Amino acid sequence: MATGKKLVIVESPTKMKSIQSYLGDDYEVLSSVGHIRDLANKRDIPEKDRAVYGKYSIDVDNGFEPYYVVSDRKTKTVTELKRALKGASELLLATDEDREGEAIAWHLLETLKPKVPVKRMVFHEITKDAIQAAISNTRELDISLVDAQETRRVLDRLYGWDVSPVLWRKVGSGREGQALSAGRVQSAATRMVVDRERERMAFVSADYWGIDATAARADDAFRVKLVRLDGAPVAVGRDFDEDGKLKRAVVVLDEKAATELAAALDAASATVTSVEAKPGTRRPYAPFTTSTLQQEAGRKLGMTAKTTMSVAQSLYERGYITYMRTDSTNLSAQAVKAAREQAVELYGDKAVPLKPRVYASKSRNAQEAHEAIRPSGDTFRRPSQIGGELGRDEKRMYDLIWKRTVASQMSDAKLETTTVTLETEADGKKAEFTASGTVYTFKGFLEAYEEGRDETRADADKSADQQLPKVETGDALSLGEPEAKGHQTSPKPRYTEATLVKVLEERGIGRPSTFASIIGVILDRGYVVKRGQALVPTWLAFSVTRLLEEHFAELIDYDFTANLENDLDAIARGEEERPEWLKSFYYGGEGHPGLRNIVDNLGEIDAREINATRITDVATLRFGRYGPYLEIVDPTQPEAKPRIVNVPEELAPDELTPEKAQELIDAPVAGNRVLGENPATGKVVVVKDGRFGPYLQEEDPVDPDAADAATGEIEEKPKKRTAKKDEPKPRRASLFKSMSPETIDLDTAITLLDLPRTVGKDPDSGETITAQNGRYGPYLKKGTDSRSLQAEDQIFDITLDEALEIYKQPKYGARRAAAALKEFDNDPVSDKPLKVRDGRFGPYVTDGETNATIPRGEQVDDITFERAVQLIADKRAKGPAKKRTTTRKSTAKSSTTKKAATAKSSTAKKTASTTKKASAAAKSSTAAKKPTTTKKSTAAEKTS
């Protein structure tokens, strides 16, 4: 047996550095940088096994056995881990203590096949005491948690790979041609956002008026609101339903009645008829869970769910907070003591109740860790003590978590709400006004923290809180400054990331640790766009949701999706068996038809109807390859080809009312407008509206009578067919972003058509420098060397001297030489600082040796050190891009055959785990709780 150091494996390079410093020289801490294995692609499965594992890389006929391989980008990592394991005396798997972390530990065990003792090391915070305690209190691998995570992975593969192809065939592609996808949770979340927009579209607004006035006595004054007329309540927003109809008997004031009544109330005398004071209590909020942290960070810090989790993970891995993926509101005894001590220190002895507060967790989930998110350690560091150690977002989040944790152990807030009712006569009617004010007699936990709140429809009817003067029943007050105010009922507000997270948790759809990725997927797929903080569904989302509702109704049902999560929890608790449950889901059982049966019996799907929404009798909204458009039918000629009207992308679905549709129909056509004749060519210049925006084109002169005298528009005649090689290609040019097709003039158009513009010749090389516009914006070109310009106007204005100065700068001009957008610690491989820079094709991560483009859909602000390390590692694993070569078919075929043969001979045979869970775990020095099902595994034998 080896007698070397003990090997500790964690997921994160940041965590690796912190833990190594706590454990000392007897331990070697390495990082797996996340998952090392995943379900294989079909090309990675040997030919003899492809029939069994099919398109899913899962044997659906034999216990849903998955076929795993080490991903190409992790072969170097696995090699390094195997090297370290050879001389180790013991292996400690220190991945996160949730389902995903447990599964990563299992995959490491299956891949590394250690011959030394193996222990599972878990902790909730990265402090010296916590790490040393974890070393002394190791446990066995929890195979039930592994089973739950593996079930989720198999389930998502089956769901996505069976349903998504239907979307590809019947709906098409998403934003920028991206493939659509369906998913167990993402589809339900998309439906939620679409359902809210449908409610807004069906909503009928109602108008109502109210009256505010100022009640005064001597120097005391406060605002009052009309609430009753002749004993009947005056209408407010909550009295109307979604159809704009009243839900109860109330007095609805219109503008005329409200204005006349307000005039009659001016300078009227009112009498106080009641003064009612009610004591109240507000209890502090529970410490943060993953869900409540995402919600509150969205409200107070303006962070997306993804950014919230990224910043929280950074704080956890650097030892500032406890584990950030948790459903528990529980605090350890040490944390309760620390919070109470700081509350007393800061706010006095009365700041805490006699007994510590205990918060019951709403979840019986086995997935998450067992303590709320809080500052780490037995004594909390105050935000003021760590100011120079953290970045801006980390400081703000730590401050939020610290305040919430301390406040959770503080005393209740005591308050008193006073309501004053006044009565007066006006215009022959008895009018009653009220005013309310709240006074806190003891602020309690509010000294430290108050939770943010989301927008509601009732906000418009709420009066601003105010401090009321002391008045008594019978007191006479004068009314002044009466003001009639018009109101309109509003639909339910759109979801924000915070409110969507809240409703997903309430419905039990997904798990808090997955909410950020769910929202990221529906944004990235183009199902949802953000308008400010609001999540607005696109018409693409309507098409996708309609197809799923009509043909996969059960799979997108909210309750069904929530029950799937409950079943996964049952597997995690060891109450359900993975193979039997997957068989029921896939093949059907207990009233569920099964995914396979649903897909096999879809019948005909009318793609045209799926992508259609009726707006008016003549206008139908359709979603096509290039986005939404209106199809307009002429009722007098129903068989004629419909007219197409583009719909602006920024127009939200609930804003496309029949009136707005008619406005778009009636709008003048921007395209095919003749600007005039180009004197240099004798051709006319026409501005057109194309799929990718407005553009200019030179055409042969047309009959002047064919042009509309008022608008300058011409109607295109059918073109005669000619051979393509005989067709002269017309000159075209796109309009600049700052230009409008309605206002562009002939001179500007000719200038655009004449591009590229010759700037001059390089005196050293003699090469001509030109300025032009391209796919990625304006740029200079000298031979094969191009340099970006900062603005489109520079194409016309830049001088030769200025162009030569740009060519003296490093490639891509000032942007490459500019300061980094973000800077991190050194990369664990190259030991060089990681930076995020802005390049010609977008932002990228670099360590000075390897550059990795930040994927589309990810923002610079969301990139953490761990993500930067992962991007560099992935790029490094791929190696330099291979040059394309052109070969004959026979050569390609021969080469392919030869490569396949070589790969086959050099690839070690895959290993299959056919033993029970207890046996498998025992062989790995990890005793299991219960028997396991077979899981096919290959160590991507490329790494051995």
N, C-alpha and C positions, 0 to 999 in steps of 0.2 A: 504493500500500500504506500502511496505517495506520502511524504512527510513535509511537503511544502506549505505554502500559505493557504489560508482558506479563501476560496473564490466566492465573491458576492456579485450577483448579477442584478442590475436595476434596468429600468427602461430608458432613463434620461441621462445625458451627459452632465447636465447641471447637478442632478441628484447624485451622480457618481462622485463628483468632486467634493460635495459637502459630506457625504457619508465616509469617504476615504479619510478625510481629516479627523473624523470622530473615532474611527476604528484603529488607526495606527498601522504599523509596518507588518503586523502578523496577518493582515488581510489584503487581498487585491480586489478592488472594486472596478467592475467593467460594466458597460452599458450595451444593451441590445438595440438601442435607438428604436424602441417601439416593437411592433410585431416582426417576427423573422419568417413566418410561414403563412401561406394562405391557400385557398382552393386553387388548384392548378388550372392553367389555360389548356385548351384541348391539345395544343401542339406539344405541351410538356408531358403528356401522358403517352407511354409506350403504345405502339400500334395494337398489341395483343390485348390491352386493357381498355381501349377506347369504346368498344361495344358495350362494356359493362358500365363504365362511368359516364358515357354519353356526353351530352352538351353541358351538363351541370357540373361535371367532375364529382358526381355523387352517385352511388349505386342505390337507386331508388327501390330496387327489388330485394335488397339484402340489408335491411336495417339502416338504410340511408347512410351508408358508410362513405365518408368524404375522402377525397384524394388530395392530400396536402403536399406542397413543395416549398422549399426555401426560395424566396423571391431572388431574382438575379441581383438586385441591388443590395441584398443582405449576405451574399456569399462571402465577401471579405470579412464582414462582422462575425459570421459563424466560424470561419477559419481562425480568427483571432480568439474567439471564446474557447474553441477546441484546444488551441495551443496553450492557453492559460490553464485549462482544466487538466491537462496531462501532468502537470507538476503540483496540482492542488491536493490538499489532504481532505478537503470537505467542500461541498457546494451548497451555498445558501441562495435560494431564489427569493429576491427582495422586490418583486414587482408589486404594483398597487393591490390593495386588498378589496377588489371588487371583481365582478365576473370577468371583465376584460383582462385585468391584471392576473387573475388566476389562470385564465386561458393562455396568456403569454408564458407563464411559468410552466404550464403543461407542455406547450410547444417546445420550449427550451429543453425540457426533460426528454421529450421524444426525439429531438434532433441531436442533442449532445451525447445521449446514452452514457451518462456518467457511471464509473465503476467505483466511486467513492461515496461515502454517506451523503445523503441529500436532505436538506431541511428547508422548510418554508418560513421565511422571516417577514413579519408584517409590522407596520407602524402607521400611526395616524399623523405624525408630525416629524419633521426632520430637525431634531435637537440632539445634543450629545446624550442627554439622559434617555430620550425616547429610543435612540438607536442602540444604546447599550442594553436597555431593557428588552428590546426586540431580539437581540443576540441571545439573551438568556432565556427567552420564552418563545422558542420556535415551535411550529406545529407541522402537521402533515398537510399535503396538498388536498384541497377540498374538491373532490371529483364532482360533487353535485353542482358547484358553481361552474366548473369547467363544462359540464354537460349543458347547463343553461345557456352559456355563451355559445357553445358549438351548435346548439339547437337554433339559436337566433341567427347564426351565420348561415346555416343550411336553409332555414326558413326564408331568409331574405334572398338567397340565391334562387331558390325555387320560384318565389313570388316574382322577383324582378325579371328573371329570364323567361318566364312564361307569359307575363302580362305586357312587359315593355315592347316586345316585337309587334303586338297588336297596335300599339300607339304609333310605332314607326310606319306601319302600313296604312293606317286609317286617319291619322292626324298629320303626320309629316315630321318636320324637324323644328327645333326650338330656335332661340335667339342665336344669330350668327351661324346657323346650320348645325347647332349642337343637337346630338341625339336626345330624344325624350326618354324618360324613364318613369316607371311606376314602382312604388315601394309600399310595404306594409304600413309604415307610419307616414312617410312623406305624402302619400296620396290622400290619407285622411286629413293631414294638416292642410294640404292644398284645398281640399273640399271645404274645410272650415272657413278659409279666407274667401272662397267663392260663394259659399252660403251667406256670409255676411254681406257681400256685395249684392247678391240677389235680394236680400232684405232691403238694402238701400235702394235698389232699383224699383222695388215694388212699393216702397214707402210713399204715402200721400201726405203732404205737409198740410198743416192747419194753421190759420192765423188767429191770434187773440191779442187783446190789449190789456194793459194793467196801468195802475196809477201809483206813483210814489210821491211822497210829500215830506216836508220838514215839520216836525212838531217841536215847539219852542216854548220855554218859560224863562223869563229873565235872560240869563246868560247861558242857560242849558238848552241844547238842541240835539235832536237825533232824527234819523230818517225812519219813516214808517211806510208800510205797504198796504194798499187796499186788499182786504181778504173776503169781505161779505157785503152784499147790497140787499137791504130788506131781509136780512137773515139767510139769504141764499149765498153759497160760496161762489167767488169769482173764479173763472176758469184759469188754470195754469197748464203747463205742458203735459204733466202726467195725467190730466183728465182726458186726453185724446189717445186713440189707439193708432195702430200702424196704417190704417186706412183714412186717418184724419177725422174719424167720427168720435163723438163723445162717449165716454164710458159710464158717466153718471150725470145726474141733473145738476147743472151749474149755470151761472150767468156768463155768457160770452159777450164781452164788449168788443165792438168794432171801433174803427178809428174815430168815427163821428161821435158815437156815444161817449167814448173815453175822453175826447177833447172837450166836449161840452161839460161833462162831469168835472173834469179837472178845473175848468174855468169857474164853475160854481163853488168849488172847494177853496178857492183862493181867499185867504184871510178869514176863513171860517174858524169858529171856536169848537174845540173838541174836549170831551170829558173822559178821564181815565176810568174805565169800567172794571178793570181787573189788573192786578199785578201778581204774577205767579212765579215763584222761585223754586227750582228743582235742583237738588244736589245731584252730582254725578261722579262717576269714577271711570278712569281710563287705565287699563292694564298695559304693561309693556309688551312689546312684541317678542316672540321667541327668537332665539339665535338663528343665524342664517342656515338654510339648507341650500343645495345647489339651485333649486328652482327659485326660492325667494331672493337669493343673491342675484340671479340673472334679472329678475323683475326690478329689484331696487336699483341695481347698477344702471339699468336702462332708464329708469325714471330720474334718478338723481345725478348720474354721471354721464348720461347720454351714450352709454356703451352698448354695442350689439351683444347678443348672447355669445357669439363667437369670441369677441374681444374680451368679454367678461371672463370666460373660461381660460383664455390664454393668459391674461394678467393674473388670475387666481392661481393658475398652475405655476407660474413663475414665482409667485409669493410662497407657495407651498414648497417648491423645490429648493428655494433659497432659505427655507427654515423660518419664515415669518408667520405662516398660518398653518392650521391643520389641513388634512386632506379635503379637497374641494368638491369631491363627488360623493354626496351623502344625502339621504332622505331623513336623517335623524336630527331632532332638535335637542338631543340630550347633551349635557355638559358633564365632563368628569368632575369629581370632587375637587381636584386641584384647580380646575378652571373656574368653578363656582367660587372658590375661596379667593382666587386672584381678582375676579370681577368685583366681588363685594368689597374687598379691601381697597381697590382703586376708586370705587364709587364713594366710600366713606372718606377717603383721602381727599377727593376732589370736591364733594358736595356735602359733607357732614354726616353725623351719625344717623340722622333721620332719612338719609337717602336710600337705605336698604330696609326691607322688612325684617321681622324677627327671625323668620325661617327662610332658608334658601328656596328659590323658586325651582320647580321641576316642571318641565314641559313634556307632555306626552306626544310621541311621534304618531303621525297619522298613517304611516306606512308600516305594513308587516313584511316589507320587502327584504329578501335575503341578499339582495344584490349589493347594497351600499355599505359604506363604513358605518361605524357605530357612534360617532360623535358629530355634533354640529360644526360648522365652519367658524373658527375662532382664532384669535392670536395664539401662537404657539408658546409653549413653556409654562412653568408654574407661576411665573410673574410676567404679566403682559408689558411689553415695551410700548410706551406712549408714542403716538405719531410724531410728537415734537422731538423725540429722542433718535429717530431714524431718518430724519429729513435728508441727509446727504447720502444715504445708502441706497435709495430707491429712485426709480424714474418717476415721471409725473403721474402716469396712470397707476403705477404701483402704490405711490403715496396716497392717492385719492381712494383707492380701493382698501388699502390697509386701514385708513382712517374710518371708512364706512364700517368695516368689519369690527374694528375695535369699539366704536361707539355703540353698535348694535349689541355686541356681547356684554359690555358693561351695563347698558341700559336694561338688558333682559333680567338682570338680578336686582334692579332698583325698585323702589316703592311705587305704588299706584299714584297717579295724578288725581288730585281732588279738584272738582270744579262745581260751579253753580251757574245754571242757565236761567235767566230772568226773561219772562215774556210779558210785555205791556200791551194791553188792548185799549184802544181809544174808540169813541163813538161820536158821530156828528150828523147833522142834517144837511143835505145838499140837493137842490133840484127836486125837492119833495121826496127824497129817499133817505133811508137811514144807512149810513156808510160806516163800516167798521174797519179800522186799521190795526195792524200789529207791528211790533218791533221786538227783536230778540237780541240778547247780549250774553256772552259767556265770560265768566271771570274764573281764573284758576286760583283757588285758595292755597293749593300746594302743588307745585309743578312735578315733583317726583322724578320719574324717569325722563320726562320731557326736558329736563336740564341737559341731558346728554344726547337725546335722539328722538326724532319724530319721523315716521315712515312717510314716503312720498305717496301720492295718490294718482289714479288714472282718470282720464276724462270720462264723464258720464253725461247722459242727456239731460239730467235734472239740474246741471250746473247753471243753466240760464235762469232758473226760477229761484235760485238761492240768493238771499240777501247777504251783503257783506257783514261780517261780524263787527260789532261795535260795543263800546262801553256805554251803558245807559246811565243817565242821572237818577238819583233817588226820587221816585214819585210814589204817590199813594192814591188809592181809589178815591174818586171824587175830585181830584185835582183838575183844574181847567188849563188847557194848553191851546195855543194858537197854531193853525196850520198855514204854512206858506210854501212857496215854490212847488206847487203841485205840477207834476209832469206826467203826461200820458205817454206810455211807451208801447210800441208795437213789438210783438214777438211772433216767432214762427217755430213750430215743432220741428225737430231735427231727427234724422234716422240714427240708428245705433252707430257709434263711432267705429271706424275701421280698426282692425287689430293693429297694435304695435307689437314689436317683438316681446315686450314685457307682458302684454295682455294675452298674446297667443301662448306664451309659455304657461301663463296662469290657467288658461282654459284647457290646454293639453294635460296639465297635471290634474285638474279637477275631473276630467273625463277619464283619466287613467290611460291616455294614449301615449305610448313611448315612455321613456324614463328620463328624469332630469339630466342625467349624464349625456343623453342623446339629443336634447332639445336644440343645442347650438348647431349640431351637424344637420338636423332636420331643416331648420330655418335656412341654413347655408345652401342646402340642396335645392329647395324650392326657389330660392333667389337665383342660384346659378343656372338652373334649368330654364329660367325665364318665365316661370309660372307666376311669379310675384315680383313686383318692383317696389322700391321705397319712394314715397313722397313725403319728405321730412322724416318723421318717425313712423308714419302710417304704412301698412303693408297693403298694396293695391294689386288685386289679381289682374292678369292680362287676359285677353280673349283666348290666348292659347290655353290658359288654365281652364277656361269655361269649356273648351272643346274636349280637353283631356278628362275633366270631371264628368261631363255629360256621357262620354263613352263608358267610363268606369261605372257610373250609376246605372246605365241601361244594360250593361252586359256583364258587369262584375259587382252587382249590387251588394252581395253579402261581404265581399272582400273589402269594400270601402265603407261598410257600416261602422259607425262609431263604437257601438257596444261590442260588436264582434272583434274590432281591433283592440279594444280595452281588455276583452276576455283573453286574447292571445297573450297580452302582457301578464295577466294573472296566471295563466298556464305556465309561462316561463318562470314566474316566481315559484310556482309549485315544484317545477323541476329543480330549481336552485335549492329548495328546501328538502329535496329528496322524496317528495310525495308523488311524483310522476316519473315515468320512464320515457327517456328520449325517443327510442325507436317507435314505440307504440303511439306516442303523441304525434310524431311526424307522419306516421302512416295514416292516422285519422285525418290530419290536416290535408294531406296530399290526395289520398284516395277516397276520403269521405267516411262519415260515421256519426252516429248520434244526431241525426237531423242536419248535418253539414254535408253538402254534396261533394266536397273535395275540390281542390284546385285543378287537378288533372281533368276531372269530369266537366268542370266549368269551361276550361279552355277547349276541350275536345268537342263541346256542343254549343259553340258560340253562335252558329248559324251565320246568316248574311248580316254584315254591318254596312250601312249606307254611309260612306265617308262624307258625302256631300251634306247629308242631313246632320251628321255629328258636328260638322264645322259651320253650322248655320244658326243664327239667332234672329228671329223676326223682330224688327224694330217698328215698322209701319206696314200697311197693306202693300206698299210698293217697294219698300226698302228692307233688305235682309243683310245682316252683318255676317260676313264670312271671314274665316281665317285661312290665309293661303301661305304659300312659301315665303312671301315677302311681307307678311304681316296682315293686319286687319283691313278690310275694305267693305264698302257697301255695294251691294248688287241691286241696281234700280231697274224695275220692270215697268215698261210703258203699258198702262192698263188698256190703252186703245189698240196696242199691238202686242199682246201677251206672248206671241210666238217669236217676236223679234229678239235679237241678241241683247241681253241686259246691258245697261250702262254701268261702268265701274267708277266708283268714287273712293279715293283713298281716305282713310280715317287717320288723323294725327295720332302718333304713338303716345303722346303725352295725355291724350283724352282718356280719362278713367271710364270703365264700363257704365257706372251709374250716371255719368255725365252725358252719355249718348242717348238723350231723350228723343222722342219723336220730333220735337221742335228743333233740337240740335241737328238731327239727321236731315231735316228739310233745309236747314241753313247750309249744310255742306253740299246738298244737292243743288241748291240755287246759287252757290258761290261761283264766280266766273272761273273758267278753266285757265290755269296758269300756263299750261303747255301750248305748243304750236302757235306762239305769238311771233309775228314777223317784226323784226327790229329795223330792217332796212337792207339796202344792198351794200355789199363790200366792194368799194370802187377798185380794189386791187385785183379781185378775182371775178367780178361780175356776178357773183352768186349772192343769194339772199341769206341773211342770218336769222335763224329761228331759235327761240328759246322753247325748250320742251321739258315735260315732266316725266322723268324716268323712274325705274324701279329703285335706283339708288340716289334719287334726288334730281333737282333741276340741272339741265345742261344745255349747251349751245351746239348748233349744227349748221353747217353751210349746205344749202340746197340749190338746185336749179330754180330760176325765177318761175313764178306761177302766174296764172291769169289773175290780174288785179281784181276782177269781179268775184273771184273765189274767196277773197278775204273780207271779213266783217269790218265795215267802215268804222264801227264804234269801238270795237275791242282790238282789232288787228289780228284776230284769230283766223286760221284757215282750216278747212276741213280736208283731211287727207283722203286722196282718191286711192282706190285699190292699185297696188303696184304691179307692173308687168313683170312676169318671170324672166329672168336673164341668168345666164350661166355665172356662177360666183366669180370665176376668174376674169370675166369681162366687166364686173361691177366695179366702178371706181369707188374707193372708200372715202366717204365724206369726212371733212375735218370736224372734229368734235372737241369740246372743252367743258369741264365741270365749272360751275360757279363757285366762287370762294364762299366760305361759311358766312362771311359778313354781307354777302350780296343776296338780293331778292329777285326772283323772276319777274315780279310785277314792276320793279323800278329800274332794272338794268337798262342801260342805253346802248346804242349801236357802237359808239367809240370804245366803251369798256369791253363790249363783246368781242370786237375785232382784236383788241389788245390781248384778250385771253386766247383767242384762236391762233394768234401769231406766236404763242409760246412754243418752245423755250426761247427766252430772250438771251442774246449774246451779251455778256458782261464785258468781255475783253480777252486778251491773250496773256498767259503767264509769261513774263519776260525771260524767265530762266529756261523753261521747257518749250515754249512756243505753243503749248496746247491751249485750245479755246476753252474758256470758262463760260458755262451757261447757267441761267437761273430758271427753274421750272417747278411745277407742282406735281406731286405724285401721291401714291397710295398712302404714304405715311406722313404727308405734309410737304411743305416747301423745302427745296434743297438746291445746292450748287452741284455742278458736275464738271469734272475736268478729266477727260479720258474715262478711266474706270473708277476714279476716285470721287466719291460724293460726300458732301457735308451738309448737315441739316441747317435750315434757317429757323429763326425764332418765330417769324410771322409771315403770313402770305403776302402782305404788302411789300416785304423786302424783295420779292421777285422783281418788282418794277423799279425799286429805289436803290438797291445796293450798287455801290461803285466798285471798280476794279480793285482799288486799294483796300477797300473793306473786305472784298472777297479773298484777296491774297492774305490778309491778316487772319481770316478764318482758317485758311489752309496751313498757316504756320502753327495753329493750335493742335493739340492731340486730337486723334480721331473722335468724331462726334462733338467736337467743339467744346464749349464751356461746360456742357452738361457732364462730360466725363471727368473734367478737372474739378468740378464743383464738389463741395463737401458732401459727404455721404448722407443719405436720408435717414439712416439708422446705423448705429454701431453696437457691436456685441463683444463678448469675450473671445478669446482665441478658439479656433476650431480644434477639437480634440485630436484630429488626425494630422493636419498640417502645422498646428500650433501657431497659426497666424490669425490676426484679428478678422472677424467676420463683419462685413459691411453690406448695407443695402444701398444700391446706387440706381440712378435713373439712366437707362440706355436708350438707344434709338428705337428699339422695339418694346420698350416698357421697362419697368423696374426689375432688378435682378439682384441676387445675392452673390457675393464673391469673397474669397479669402486671398485674393491676389494671384492665385494659381488656377482655380476652377470657378467658372461662372455658371450660375443656375438661374434661369428665368423664373420669376414668380408666376405660378399658374393663373390663368384667367379666372376671375371670380374671387381671388384672394387680394386683400388690400394690404398696402405697406404697413398701415397701423396695426394689422393683425399678426404680422410676422414676429414671432418670438425667437429667442436664441435656439430653442429646441427645433423649431420649424426650419430655421436657417441651416442648422446642422444637418437636418434630414434632407433638405433640398440639395445641399452640397454633396452629401453622401450618395444620394441617388444619381446625381450627375456624374460623380466620380466613378461610380460602379458601371455606368453605361459606357464610359470611355469616350474618346473622340468620335465625332460623326464619321461614318464610313462614306467614302466617295462613291457616287453612283457610277456603275459601269454598264455598258450596253453589250450584250452577247447574243449569239444566235440561239434559237430555241433548243436545238440539240445540245449545245454546250451547257445551257442553263439546266436542262434536264439531267445531263450527266453529272454536272456539278452538284445538283441537289441530291441526286442518288448517292454520290460519293460522301457528301456531308452527312446524310442520314445514316449511312453505314458507319462512318467514323464516330458519330454521336452515340450510335447504338452500342458500339464496341467499347467506348470509353466511359459510358455511363454505368455506374454500379446498379445492381438490381435493387428495386425498391423493396422496402421491408413493410410487412403488414402486421399490425398488432391484432392477434386473434385470441388473445387471452382475456379473461375477465378483468374488471377494473382493479380488484384487489390484487390479482397476480401482477398486473402491469405496474401498479404502484409499488408493490413489494420489491420487484426487480430493480426499481429505481430508488430503492431505499426510502420510499414514500408510501406508507400504508394507506390504503383507500378505505372509504367508508362502506361502499357497496359495490356489487359487480358492475363492470363497465361493458358497453357495447363495443363492437369492433370499430376501429378507426384506421383507415388506410393512411400510411404516412411514408413520405420519402424525405430524406434529408437533403433533397435536391442534390443528389449524389455528386453534383458538380463540386461540392465543398469538401468531399472527403479526400 
